[in-house]
Amino acid sequence: MGEFDDDDNEGPEHEAARLRAEVVAADTRWLASSEQGRRVLYRLLERVGVFRTSFGTDGATEFREGMRNVGLMLLDDLRQHAPEQIAPLLTEGMTK
């Protein structure tokens, strides 16, 4: 059974998970709704290597891939909760 199956739709654990998901959605929309927030998001995505390859010959590929994965999770939050802000985020980030 999955985390949100019909049999599990009751109880304090389900309510707490639902409230956490609502907070993540609201926070993501809030952060991405302003130019300043999109600049912060773009800088984070750049720093964790979302826009470059993780592969290297220096033995740090796994470390860089782990950092990149954090950025991909952030992008997924944006995709789910503020998809209309992804294009402005990328456009503004690349032009500043």
Summary of the structure (lengths in Angstrom):
residues: 96
radius of gyration: 16.8
end to end distance: 47.1
largest distance: 50.6
contacts: 228
relative contact order: 0.14
helix: 74%
strand: 0%
